[in-house]
Amino acid sequence: MTGRLSKRERSELVAAEHHADNQSMQKSTNHAKGKKHGSSAASSRKEQEIGASGAVEPAHDQVTAPPSSSSPPGKTNINQYFGHKIGFLQILSLILNAGLMVYAHLGLSAVIFSSQNPDSTTLPTLPDDNDSTATGQCSAADLANYFALGGSDAQSGQSNFCSREYNGGCLLDTDCIEECFQLQYGYSSICSTCFSAIPSCGFQQNCVGVCLTESSGDACRICNIPCQKQFVKCSGLAGSANSLSVTTAAAETEGDPTMQAANATSNNMPSFQDMPQQCNSFDYETVGQWYVAYPLSFVESIEDAWNGDAKGLAIVIVIFSGIWPYLKNVMLALIWYIPCTRSVQTHTLLWLSRLSKYTLVDVFAVICVLVAIQLQLDYGVEAIVRAEARFSIIAFFLATLWEFIHIEIVKLMYERKILGMDHSKGGRGDNGDVEEAREAAADKKSDELFDEPLPVKRLWIPIVLVVLSIGLYLAGAILDLVTFKSADTASVCIRNYNLVTLGNALVDYEGLAANMTPGQSWFLYLCWVFLLLVLPIATHIMQLLVLINRTIAKGFLGPKEKHVRTWTSNIWCFATIEVLMIAVFSIEYRFPDFISRIAGDAAVLLRIDSDLNAGFAILTVYSIIAGFAQYTLRVCPPGIGYRKNEA
């Protein structure tokens, strides 16, 4: 047809089209009636078959997972959705992960080194005062020399000279003190060993405070009474006992102020505040050989923490890093194969994801020990103590990361499977439960502007929580988190660390000097930066985007907002500020006792203490507030208040 249609022709064409449509609709109606009649007849026949056999054939076009013959009504296991091949790979991954965990628990996490040989620098011990078999080691010539030099009245001055002045001051160096008493005062070598043990004994008796002030004063002499008694037993120089008894009797006079002062100070070292503050700076390159002072492993550190009165640390490490990693694998295997409701499956996977990061308590505890044990002490000889990471702690972190990724993959697969089934059934649950159908109907009432409503109705609640979280995080990261103190006979070294500098200490000069495994130190440092700095900051940036989308920009993210909130939740699940707080508190709570335990006999030379600072308190509060902030911005997964419009 080549020209324009006339009005009459157009009317006839429209009438013909209407007639064709009516005929098509009539055919469809007749077909539907016939199908319905056929379905009714088939249904009638099926009911007769049911009455005869008691069995029902499942409809082939029903879009549901095949129910297990052993599953209770309304319950299925996850394996039915994915099949045995995926289930086998999932279990294989869990077994291999558990194997890596076992390797990490049995291997070395770190090694503590000393510049002095622990076996050759063991302090000599005087014979016990109750040991009746002990005999004097000094000869008759030594006895004559002793009285010629002034006996016990001159002894304190001689010890003071050897400890403070001879060759620059021997302090607690027993070899140096023996040499001093031999060359300077003419004693035999075997008799000099009794003199050399007195300063170390005084250190063990906590007499440094009173003796530093006045080494020849009565308070110092009274504090050293146990050492002097042992000296008499060791040397056999009985003449010193006479003066000792006089001093003791005078000091025991009731109301004697000297005795009262000695009793008040003899059992206490001088406080760190009363000592001059100075951190030694020794040259690590001059150390000819490093000696292994303590191999730090998971099992041995727990044992030493428990026996060293740091039971809280031992319990925390056992629960979070000993039991929880394996328990997660067991729970993931059970939820995969045991039939249960969708709600149980969803909640279990969700909480496994949220709590997975607490396994890392042991990693952060080891990092704190690596930093805290960096000591430079001067006891007449330079003693450097340092620590290096070993692969077991790296393996433990990798196993935890592997486990976390495994849980996230299973959770994502499960949610996508449930999501697809819900859409195929118009938003109902996988079993068509009435309760889930009601939830789906109620959740259709969503915001007109946003596809996914927030869990809270008042927008100002997440705004306040997020802004407060950011402020607390910045303040806690800047302020000092923990303080480690170490003292020798001359000064105290006080080292303050915040969230940034505590990680930096892993790779500074003390952390990398003479380090045989610098790559592992750098790996731990990068983990520190990623888990404690990058992930929290990324979480808060994405939270701000969601809030801006809800307030200022009015939906500039569009449907992407739900994805931003989902990724925010995933990132937050592995941001580990609260895990660090648990580790720092556990280490600091009984840190001196733990270090003394692992130091063994050398603990007498160690004066170590620690304090928690304002940064710790602020970051602890931050962990709580930030958790609530993320809760107000979460996306409800399928099976927990599922919304049909979550496409």
Secondary structure as a PSIPRED ss2 file (coil, helix, strand):
# PSIPRED VFORMAT (PSIPRED V4.0)

   1 M C   1.000  0.000  0.000
   2 T C   1.000  0.000  0.000
   3 G C   1.000  0.000  0.000
   4 R C   1.000  0.000  0.000
   5 L C   1.000  0.000  0.000
   6 S C   1.000  0.000  0.000
   7 K H   0.000  1.000  0.000
   8 R H   0.000  1.000  0.000
   9 E H   0.000  1.000  0.000
  10 R H   0.000  1.000  0.000
  11 S H   0.000  1.000  0.000
  12 E H   0.000  1.000  0.000
  13 L H   0.000  1.000  0.000
  14 V H   0.000  1.000  0.000
  15 A H   0.000  1.000  0.000
  16 A H   0.000  1.000  0.000
  17 E H   0.000  1.000  0.000
  18 H H   0.000  1.000  0.000
  19 H H   0.000  1.000  0.000
  20 A H   0.000  1.000  0.000
  21 D H   0.000  1.000  0.000
  22 N H   0.000  1.000  0.000
  23 Q H   0.000  1.000  0.000
  24 S H   0.000  1.000  0.000
  25 M H   0.000  1.000  0.000
  26 Q H   0.000  1.000  0.000
  27 K H   0.000  1.000  0.000
  28 S H   0.000  1.000  0.000
  29 T H   0.000  1.000  0.000
  30 N H   0.000  1.000  0.000
  31 H H   0.000  1.000  0.000
  32 A H   0.000  1.000  0.000
  33 K H   0.000  1.000  0.000
  34 G H   0.000  1.000  0.000
  35 K H   0.000  1.000  0.000
  36 K H   0.000  1.000  0.000
  37 H H   0.000  1.000  0.000
  38 G H   0.000  1.000  0.000
  39 S H   0.000  1.000  0.000
  40 S H   0.000  1.000  0.000
  41 A H   0.000  1.000  0.000
  42 A H   0.000  1.000  0.000
  43 S H   0.000  1.000  0.000
  44 S H   0.000  1.000  0.000
  45 R H   0.000  1.000  0.000
  46 K H   0.000  1.000  0.000
  47 E H   0.000  1.000  0.000
  48 Q H   0.000  1.000  0.000
  49 E H   0.000  1.000  0.000
  50 I H   0.000  1.000  0.000
  51 G H   0.000  1.000  0.000
  52 A H   0.000  1.000  0.000
  53 S H   0.000  1.000  0.000
  54 G C   1.000  0.000  0.000
  55 A C   1.000  0.000  0.000
  56 V C   1.000  0.000  0.000
  57 E C   1.000  0.000  0.000
  58 P C   1.000  0.000  0.000
  59 A C   1.000  0.000  0.000
  60 H C   1.000  0.000  0.000
  61 D C   1.000  0.000  0.000
  62 Q C   1.000  0.000  0.000
  63 V C   1.000  0.000  0.000
  64 T C   1.000  0.000  0.000
  65 A C   1.000  0.000  0.000
  66 P C   1.000  0.000  0.000
  67 P C   1.000  0.000  0.000
  68 S C   1.000  0.000  0.000
  69 S C   1.000  0.000  0.000
  70 S C   1.000  0.000  0.000
  71 S C   1.000  0.000  0.000
  72 P C   1.000  0.000  0.000
  73 P C   1.000  0.000  0.000
  74 G C   1.000  0.000  0.000
  75 K C   1.000  0.000  0.000
  76 T E   0.000  0.000  1.000
  77 N C   1.000  0.000  0.000
  78 I C   1.000  0.000  0.000
  79 N H   0.000  1.000  0.000
  80 Q H   0.000  1.000  0.000
  81 Y H   0.000  1.000  0.000
  82 F H   0.000  1.000  0.000
  83 G C   1.000  0.000  0.000
  84 H H   0.000  1.000  0.000
  85 K H   0.000  1.000  0.000
  86 I H   0.000  1.000  0.000
  87 G H   0.000  1.000  0.000
  88 F H   0.000  1.000  0.000
  89 L H   0.000  1.000  0.000
  90 Q H   0.000  1.000  0.000
  91 I H   0.000  1.000  0.000
  92 L H   0.000  1.000  0.000
  93 S H   0.000  1.000  0.000
  94 L H   0.000  1.000  0.000
  95 I H   0.000  1.000  0.000
  96 L H   0.000  1.000  0.000
  97 N H   0.000  1.000  0.000
  98 A H   0.000  1.000  0.000
  99 G H   0.000  1.000  0.000
 100 L H   0.000  1.000  0.000
 101 M H   0.000  1.000  0.000
 102 V H   0.000  1.000  0.000
 103 Y H   0.000  1.000  0.000
 104 A H   0.000  1.000  0.000
 105 H H   0.000  1.000  0.000
 106 L H   0.000  1.000  0.000
 107 G C   1.000  0.000  0.000
 108 L E   0.000  0.000  1.000
 109 S E   0.000  0.000  1.000
 110 A E   0.000  0.000  1.000
 111 V E   0.000  0.000  1.000
 112 I E   0.000  0.000  1.000
 113 F E   0.000  0.000  1.000
 114 S E   0.000  0.000  1.000
 115 S C   1.000  0.000  0.000
 116 Q C   1.000  0.000  0.000
 117 N C   1.000  0.000  0.000
 118 P C   1.000  0.000  0.000
 119 D C   1.000  0.000  0.000
 120 S C   1.000  0.000  0.000
 121 T C   1.000  0.000  0.000
 122 T C   1.000  0.000  0.000
 123 L C   1.000  0.000  0.000
 124 P C   1.000  0.000  0.000
 125 T C   1.000  0.000  0.000
 126 L C   1.000  0.000  0.000
 127 P C   1.000  0.000  0.000
 128 D C   1.000  0.000  0.000
 129 D C   1.000  0.000  0.000
 130 N C   1.000  0.000  0.000
 131 D C   1.000  0.000  0.000
 132 S C   1.000  0.000  0.000
 133 T C   1.000  0.000  0.000
 134 A C   1.000  0.000  0.000
 135 T C   1.000  0.000  0.000
 136 G C   1.000  0.000  0.000
 137 Q C   1.000  0.000  0.000
 138 C C   1.000  0.000  0.000
 139 S C   1.000  0.000  0.000
 140 A H   0.000  1.000  0.000
 141 A H   0.000  1.000  0.000
 142 D H   0.000  1.000  0.000
 143 L H   0.000  1.000  0.000
 144 A H   0.000  1.000  0.000
 145 N H   0.000  1.000  0.000
 146 Y H   0.000  1.000  0.000
 147 F H   0.000  1.000  0.000
 148 A H   0.000  1.000  0.000
 149 L C   1.000  0.000  0.000
 150 G C   1.000  0.000  0.000
 151 G C   1.000  0.000  0.000
 152 S H   0.000  1.000  0.000
 153 D H   0.000  1.000  0.000
 154 A H   0.000  1.000  0.000
 155 Q H   0.000  1.000  0.000
 156 S H   0.000  1.000  0.000
 157 G H   0.000  1.000  0.000
 158 Q H   0.000  1.000  0.000
 159 S H   0.000  1.000  0.000
 160 N H   0.000  1.000  0.000
 161 F H   0.000  1.000  0.000
 162 C H   0.000  1.000  0.000
 163 S H   0.000  1.000  0.000
 164 R H   0.000  1.000  0.000
 165 E C   1.000  0.000  0.000
 166 Y H   0.000  1.000  0.000
 167 N H   0.000  1.000  0.000
 168 G H   0.000  1.000  0.000
 169 G C   1.000  0.000  0.000
 170 C C   1.000  0.000  0.000
 171 L C   1.000  0.000  0.000
 172 L C   1.000  0.000  0.000
 173 D C   1.000  0.000  0.000
 174 T H   0.000  1.000  0.000
 175 D H   0.000  1.000  0.000
 176 C H   0.000  1.000  0.000
 177 I H   0.000  1.000  0.000
 178 E H   0.000  1.000  0.000
 179 E H   0.000  1.000  0.000
 180 C H   0.000  1.000  0.000
 181 F H   0.000  1.000  0.000
 182 Q H   0.000  1.000  0.000
 183 L H   0.000  1.000  0.000
 184 Q C   1.000  0.000  0.000
 185 Y C   1.000  0.000  0.000
 186 G C   1.000  0.000  0.000
 187 Y C   1.000  0.000  0.000
 188 S C   1.000  0.000  0.000
 189 S H   0.000  1.000  0.000
 190 I H   0.000  1.000  0.000
 191 C H   0.000  1.000  0.000
 192 S H   0.000  1.000  0.000
 193 T H   0.000  1.000  0.000
 194 C H   0.000  1.000  0.000
 195 F H   0.000  1.000  0.000
 196 S H   0.000  1.000  0.000
 197 A H   0.000  1.000  0.000
 198 I H   0.000  1.000  0.000
 199 P H   0.000  1.000  0.000
 200 S H   0.000  1.000  0.000
 201 C H   0.000  1.000  0.000
 202 G H   0.000  1.000  0.000
 203 F H   0.000  1.000  0.000
 204 Q H   0.000  1.000  0.000
 205 Q C   1.000  0.000  0.000
 206 N C   1.000  0.000  0.000
 207 C C   1.000  0.000  0.000
 208 V H   0.000  1.000  0.000
 209 G H   0.000  1.000  0.000
 210 V H   0.000  1.000  0.000
 211 C H   0.000  1.000  0.000
 212 L H   0.000  1.000  0.000
 213 T H   0.000  1.000  0.000
 214 E C   1.000  0.000  0.000
 215 S C   1.000  0.000  0.000
 216 S C   1.000  0.000  0.000
 217 G C   1.000  0.000  0.000
 218 D H   0.000  1.000  0.000
 219 A H   0.000  1.000  0.000
 220 C H   0.000  1.000  0.000
 221 R H   0.000  1.000  0.000
 222 I H   0.000  1.000  0.000
 223 C H   0.000  1.000  0.000
 224 N C   1.000  0.000  0.000
 225 I H   0.000  1.000  0.000
 226 P H   0.000  1.000  0.000
 227 C H   0.000  1.000  0.000
 228 Q H   0.000  1.000  0.000
 229 K H   0.000  1.000  0.000
 230 Q H   0.000  1.000  0.000
 231 F H   0.000  1.000  0.000
 232 V H   0.000  1.000  0.000
 233 K H   0.000  1.000  0.000
 234 C H   0.000  1.000  0.000
 235 S H   0.000  1.000  0.000
 236 G C   1.000  0.000  0.000
 237 L C   1.000  0.000  0.000
 238 A C   1.000  0.000  0.000
 239 G H   0.000  1.000  0.000
 240 S H   0.000  1.000  0.000
 241 A H   0.000  1.000  0.000
 242 N H   0.000  1.000  0.000
 243 S H   0.000  1.000  0.000
 244 L H   0.000  1.000  0.000
 245 S H   0.000  1.000  0.000
 246 V H   0.000  1.000  0.000
 247 T H   0.000  1.000  0.000
 248 T H   0.000  1.000  0.000
 249 A H   0.000  1.000  0.000
 250 A H   0.000  1.000  0.000
 251 A H   0.000  1.000  0.000
 252 E C   1.000  0.000  0.000
 253 T C   1.000  0.000  0.000
 254 E C   1.000  0.000  0.000
 255 G C   1.000  0.000  0.000
 256 D C   1.000  0.000  0.000
 257 P H   0.000  1.000  0.000
 258 T H   0.000  1.000  0.000
 259 M H   0.000  1.000  0.000
 260 Q H   0.000  1.000  0.000
 261 A H   0.000  1.000  0.000
 262 A H   0.000  1.000  0.000
 263 N H   0.000  1.000  0.000
 264 A H   0.000  1.000  0.000
 265 T H   0.000  1.000  0.000
 266 S C   1.000  0.000  0.000
 267 N C   1.000  0.000  0.000
 268 N C   1.000  0.000  0.000
 269 M C   1.000  0.000  0.000
 270 P C   1.000  0.000  0.000
 271 S C   1.000  0.000  0.000
 272 F H   0.000  1.000  0.000
 273 Q H   0.000  1.000  0.000
 274 D H   0.000  1.000  0.000
 275 M C   1.000  0.000  0.000
 276 P C   1.000  0.000  0.000
 277 Q E   0.000  0.000  1.000
 278 Q C   1.000  0.000  0.000
 279 C C   1.000  0.000  0.000
 280 N C   1.000  0.000  0.000
 281 S C   1.000  0.000  0.000
 282 F C   1.000  0.000  0.000
 283 D C   1.000  0.000  0.000
 284 Y H   0.000  1.000  0.000
 285 E H   0.000  1.000  0.000
 286 T H   0.000  1.000  0.000
 287 V C   1.000  0.000  0.000
 288 G C   1.000  0.000  0.000
 289 Q C   1.000  0.000  0.000
 290 W C   1.000  0.000  0.000
 291 Y E   0.000  0.000  1.000
 292 V E   0.000  0.000  1.000
 293 A E   0.000  0.000  1.000
 294 Y E   0.000  0.000  1.000
 295 P E   0.000  0.000  1.000
 296 L E   0.000  0.000  1.000
 297 S E   0.000  0.000  1.000
 298 F H   0.000  1.000  0.000
 299 V H   0.000  1.000  0.000
 300 E H   0.000  1.000  0.000
 301 S H   0.000  1.000  0.000
 302 I H   0.000  1.000  0.000
 303 E H   0.000  1.000  0.000
 304 D H   0.000  1.000  0.000
 305 A H   0.000  1.000  0.000
 306 W H   0.000  1.000  0.000
 307 N H   0.000  1.000  0.000
 308 G C   1.000  0.000  0.000
 309 D C   1.000  0.000  0.000
 310 A C   1.000  0.000  0.000
 311 K H   0.000  1.000  0.000
 312 G H   0.000  1.000  0.000
 313 L H   0.000  1.000  0.000
 314 A H   0.000  1.000  0.000
 315 I H   0.000  1.000  0.000
 316 V H   0.000  1.000  0.000
 317 I H   0.000  1.000  0.000
 318 V H   0.000  1.000  0.000
 319 I H   0.000  1.000  0.000
 320 F H   0.000  1.000  0.000
 321 S H   0.000  1.000  0.000
 322 G H   0.000  1.000  0.000
 323 I H   0.000  1.000  0.000
 324 W H   0.000  1.000  0.000
 325 P H   0.000  1.000  0.000
 326 Y H   0.000  1.000  0.000
 327 L H   0.000  1.000  0.000
 328 K H   0.000  1.000  0.000
 329 N H   0.000  1.000  0.000
 330 V H   0.000  1.000  0.000
 331 M H   0.000  1.000  0.000
 332 L H   0.000  1.000  0.000
 333 A H   0.000  1.000  0.000
 334 L H   0.000  1.000  0.000
 335 I H   0.000  1.000  0.000
 336 W H   0.000  1.000  0.000
 337 Y H   0.000  1.000  0.000
 338 I C   1.000  0.000  0.000
 339 P C   1.000  0.000  0.000
 340 C E   0.000  0.000  1.000
 341 T C   1.000  0.000  0.000
 342 R H   0.000  1.000  0.000
 343 S H   0.000  1.000  0.000
 344 V H   0.000  1.000  0.000
 345 Q H   0.000  1.000  0.000
 346 T H   0.000  1.000  0.000
 347 H H   0.000  1.000  0.000
 348 T H   0.000  1.000  0.000
 349 L H   0.000  1.000  0.000
 350 L H   0.000  1.000  0.000
 351 W H   0.000  1.000  0.000
 352 L H   0.000  1.000  0.000
 353 S H   0.000  1.000  0.000
 354 R H   0.000  1.000  0.000
 355 L H   0.000  1.000  0.000
 356 S H   0.000  1.000  0.000
 357 K H   0.000  1.000  0.000
 358 Y H   0.000  1.000  0.000
 359 T H   0.000  1.000  0.000
 360 L H   0.000  1.000  0.000
 361 V H   0.000  1.000  0.000
 362 D H   0.000  1.000  0.000
 363 V H   0.000  1.000  0.000
 364 F H   0.000  1.000  0.000
 365 A H   0.000  1.000  0.000
 366 V H   0.000  1.000  0.000
 367 I H   0.000  1.000  0.000
 368 C H   0.000  1.000  0.000
 369 V H   0.000  1.000  0.000
 370 L H   0.000  1.000  0.000
 371 V H   0.000  1.000  0.000
 372 A H   0.000  1.000  0.000
 373 I C   1.000  0.000  0.000
 374 Q C   1.000  0.000  0.000
 375 L E   0.000  0.000  1.000
 376 Q E   0.000  0.000  1.000
 377 L E   0.000  0.000  1.000
 378 D E   0.000  0.000  1.000
 379 Y C   1.000  0.000  0.000
 380 G C   1.000  0.000  0.000
 381 V C   1.000  0.000  0.000
 382 E E   0.000  0.000  1.000
 383 A E   0.000  0.000  1.000
 384 I E   0.000  0.000  1.000
 385 V E   0.000  0.000  1.000
 386 R E   0.000  0.000  1.000
 387 A E   0.000  0.000  1.000
 388 E E   0.000  0.000  1.000
 389 A E   0.000  0.000  1.000
 390 R C   1.000  0.000  0.000
 391 F H   0.000  1.000  0.000
 392 S H   0.000  1.000  0.000
 393 I H   0.000  1.000  0.000
 394 I H   0.000  1.000  0.000
 395 A H   0.000  1.000  0.000
 396 F H   0.000  1.000  0.000
 397 F H   0.000  1.000  0.000
 398 L H   0.000  1.000  0.000
 399 A H   0.000  1.000  0.000
 400 T H   0.000  1.000  0.000
 401 L H   0.000  1.000  0.000
 402 W H   0.000  1.000  0.000
 403 E H   0.000  1.000  0.000
 404 F H   0.000  1.000  0.000
 405 I H   0.000  1.000  0.000
 406 H H   0.000  1.000  0.000
 407 I H   0.000  1.000  0.000
 408 E H   0.000  1.000  0.000
 409 I H   0.000  1.000  0.000
 410 V H   0.000  1.000  0.000
 411 K H   0.000  1.000  0.000
 412 L H   0.000  1.000  0.000
 413 M H   0.000  1.000  0.000
 414 Y H   0.000  1.000  0.000
 415 E H   0.000  1.000  0.000
 416 R H   0.000  1.000  0.000
 417 K H   0.000  1.000  0.000
 418 I H   0.000  1.000  0.000
 419 L H   0.000  1.000  0.000
 420 G H   0.000  1.000  0.000
 421 M H   0.000  1.000  0.000
 422 D H   0.000  1.000  0.000
 423 H H   0.000  1.000  0.000
 424 S H   0.000  1.000  0.000
 425 K C   1.000  0.000  0.000
 426 G C   1.000  0.000  0.000
 427 G C   1.000  0.000  0.000
 428 R C   1.000  0.000  0.000
 429 G C   1.000  0.000  0.000
 430 D C   1.000  0.000  0.000
 431 N C   1.000  0.000  0.000
 432 G C   1.000  0.000  0.000
 433 D C   1.000  0.000  0.000
 434 V H   0.000  1.000  0.000
 435 E H   0.000  1.000  0.000
 436 E H   0.000  1.000  0.000
 437 A H   0.000  1.000  0.000
 438 R H   0.000  1.000  0.000
 439 E H   0.000  1.000  0.000
 440 A H   0.000  1.000  0.000
 441 A H   0.000  1.000  0.000
 442 A H   0.000  1.000  0.000
 443 D C   1.000  0.000  0.000
 444 K C   1.000  0.000  0.000
 445 K C   1.000  0.000  0.000
 446 S C   1.000  0.000  0.000
 447 D C   1.000  0.000  0.000
 448 E C   1.000  0.000  0.000
 449 L C   1.000  0.000  0.000
 450 F C   1.000  0.000  0.000
 451 D C   1.000  0.000  0.000
 452 E C   1.000  0.000  0.000
 453 P C   1.000  0.000  0.000
 454 L C   1.000  0.000  0.000
 455 P C   1.000  0.000  0.000
 456 V C   1.000  0.000  0.000
 457 K C   1.000  0.000  0.000
 458 R C   1.000  0.000  0.000
 459 L C   1.000  0.000  0.000
 460 W H   0.000  1.000  0.000
 461 I H   0.000  1.000  0.000
 462 P H   0.000  1.000  0.000
 463 I H   0.000  1.000  0.000
 464 V H   0.000  1.000  0.000
 465 L H   0.000  1.000  0.000
 466 V H   0.000  1.000  0.000
 467 V H   0.000  1.000  0.000
 468 L H   0.000  1.000  0.000
 469 S H   0.000  1.000  0.000
 470 I H   0.000  1.000  0.000
 471 G H   0.000  1.000  0.000
 472 L H   0.000  1.000  0.000
 473 Y H   0.000  1.000  0.000
 474 L H   0.000  1.000  0.000
 475 A H   0.000  1.000  0.000
 476 G H   0.000  1.000  0.000
 477 A H   0.000  1.000  0.000
 478 I H   0.000  1.000  0.000
 479 L C   1.000  0.000  0.000
 480 D C   1.000  0.000  0.000
 481 L C   1.000  0.000  0.000
 482 V E   0.000  0.000  1.000
 483 T E   0.000  0.000  1.000
 484 F E   0.000  0.000  1.000
 485 K E   0.000  0.000  1.000
 486 S E   0.000  0.000  1.000
 487 A E   0.000  0.000  1.000
 488 D C   1.000  0.000  0.000
 489 T C   1.000  0.000  0.000
 490 A C   1.000  0.000  0.000
 491 S C   1.000  0.000  0.000
 492 V E   0.000  0.000  1.000
 493 C E   0.000  0.000  1.000
 494 I E   0.000  0.000  1.000
 495 R E   0.000  0.000  1.000
 496 N E   0.000  0.000  1.000
 497 Y E   0.000  0.000  1.000
 498 N C   1.000  0.000  0.000
 499 L H   0.000  1.000  0.000
 500 V H   0.000  1.000  0.000
 501 T H   0.000  1.000  0.000
 502 L H   0.000  1.000  0.000
 503 G H   0.000  1.000  0.000
 504 N H   0.000  1.000  0.000
 505 A C   1.000  0.000  0.000
 506 L C   1.000  0.000  0.000
 507 V C   1.000  0.000  0.000
 508 D C   1.000  0.000  0.000
 509 Y H   0.000  1.000  0.000
 510 E H   0.000  1.000  0.000
 511 G H   0.000  1.000  0.000
 512 L H   0.000  1.000  0.000
 513 A C   1.000  0.000  0.000
 514 A C   1.000  0.000  0.000
 515 N C   1.000  0.000  0.000
 516 M C   1.000  0.000  0.000
 517 T C   1.000  0.000  0.000
 518 P H   0.000  1.000  0.000
 519 G H   0.000  1.000  0.000
 520 Q H   0.000  1.000  0.000
 521 S H   0.000  1.000  0.000
 522 W H   0.000  1.000  0.000
 523 F H   0.000  1.000  0.000
 524 L H   0.000  1.000  0.000
 525 Y H   0.000  1.000  0.000
 526 L H   0.000  1.000  0.000
 527 C H   0.000  1.000  0.000
 528 W H   0.000  1.000  0.000
 529 V H   0.000  1.000  0.000
 530 F H   0.000  1.000  0.000
 531 L H   0.000  1.000  0.000
 532 L H   0.000  1.000  0.000
 533 L H   0.000  1.000  0.000
 534 V H   0.000  1.000  0.000
 535 L H   0.000  1.000  0.000
 536 P H   0.000  1.000  0.000
 537 I H   0.000  1.000  0.000
 538 A H   0.000  1.000  0.000
 539 T H   0.000  1.000  0.000
 540 H H   0.000  1.000  0.000
 541 I H   0.000  1.000  0.000
 542 M H   0.000  1.000  0.000
 543 Q H   0.000  1.000  0.000
 544 L H   0.000  1.000  0.000
 545 L H   0.000  1.000  0.000
 546 V H   0.000  1.000  0.000
 547 L H   0.000  1.000  0.000
 548 I H   0.000  1.000  0.000
 549 N H   0.000  1.000  0.000
 550 R H   0.000  1.000  0.000
 551 T C   1.000  0.000  0.000
 552 I C   1.000  0.000  0.000
 553 A C   1.000  0.000  0.000
 554 K C   1.000  0.000  0.000
 555 G C   1.000  0.000  0.000
 556 F C   1.000  0.000  0.000
 557 L C   1.000  0.000  0.000
 558 G C   1.000  0.000  0.000
 559 P C   1.000  0.000  0.000
 560 K H   0.000  1.000  0.000
 561 E H   0.000  1.000  0.000
 562 K H   0.000  1.000  0.000
 563 H H   0.000  1.000  0.000
 564 V H   0.000  1.000  0.000
 565 R H   0.000  1.000  0.000
 566 T H   0.000  1.000  0.000
 567 W H   0.000  1.000  0.000
 568 T H   0.000  1.000  0.000
 569 S H   0.000  1.000  0.000
 570 N H   0.000  1.000  0.000
 571 I H   0.000  1.000  0.000
 572 W H   0.000  1.000  0.000
 573 C C   1.000  0.000  0.000
 574 F C   1.000  0.000  0.000
 575 A C   1.000  0.000  0.000
 576 T C   1.000  0.000  0.000
 577 I H   0.000  1.000  0.000
 578 E H   0.000  1.000  0.000
 579 V H   0.000  1.000  0.000
 580 L H   0.000  1.000  0.000
 581 M H   0.000  1.000  0.000
 582 I H   0.000  1.000  0.000
 583 A H   0.000  1.000  0.000
 584 V H   0.000  1.000  0.000
 585 F H   0.000  1.000  0.000
 586 S H   0.000  1.000  0.000
 587 I H   0.000  1.000  0.000
 588 E H   0.000  1.000  0.000
 589 Y H   0.000  1.000  0.000
 590 R C   1.000  0.000  0.000
 591 F H   0.000  1.000  0.000
 592 P H   0.000  1.000  0.000
 593 D H   0.000  1.000  0.000
 594 F H   0.000  1.000  0.000
 595 I H   0.000  1.000  0.000
 596 S H   0.000  1.000  0.000
 597 R H   0.000  1.000  0.000
 598 I H   0.000  1.000  0.000
 599 A H   0.000  1.000  0.000
 600 G H   0.000  1.000  0.000
 601 D H   0.000  1.000  0.000
 602 A H   0.000  1.000  0.000
 603 A H   0.000  1.000  0.000
 604 V H   0.000  1.000  0.000
 605 L H   0.000  1.000  0.000
 606 L C   1.000  0.000  0.000
 607 R E   0.000  0.000  1.000
 608 I E   0.000  0.000  1.000
 609 D E   0.000  0.000  1.000
 610 S E   0.000  0.000  1.000
 611 D E   0.000  0.000  1.000
 612 L E   0.000  0.000  1.000
 613 N C   1.000  0.000  0.000
 614 A H   0.000  1.000  0.000
 615 G H   0.000  1.000  0.000
 616 F H   0.000  1.000  0.000
 617 A H   0.000  1.000  0.000
 618 I H   0.000  1.000  0.000
 619 L H   0.000  1.000  0.000
 620 T H   0.000  1.000  0.000
 621 V H   0.000  1.000  0.000
 622 Y H   0.000  1.000  0.000
 623 S H   0.000  1.000  0.000
 624 I H   0.000  1.000  0.000
 625 I H   0.000  1.000  0.000
 626 A H   0.000  1.000  0.000
 627 G H   0.000  1.000  0.000
 628 F H   0.000  1.000  0.000
 629 A H   0.000  1.000  0.000
 630 Q H   0.000  1.000  0.000
 631 Y H   0.000  1.000  0.000
 632 T H   0.000  1.000  0.000
 633 L C   1.000  0.000  0.000
 634 R C   1.000  0.000  0.000
 635 V C   1.000  0.000  0.000
 636 C C   1.000  0.000  0.000
 637 P C   1.000  0.000  0.000
 638 P C   1.000  0.000  0.000
 639 G C   1.000  0.000  0.000
 640 I C   1.000  0.000  0.000
 641 G C   1.000  0.000  0.000
 642 Y C   1.000  0.000  0.000
 643 R C   1.000  0.000  0.000
 644 K C   1.000  0.000  0.000
 645 N C   1.000  0.000  0.000
 646 E C   1.000  0.000  0.000
 647 A C   1.000  0.000  0.000
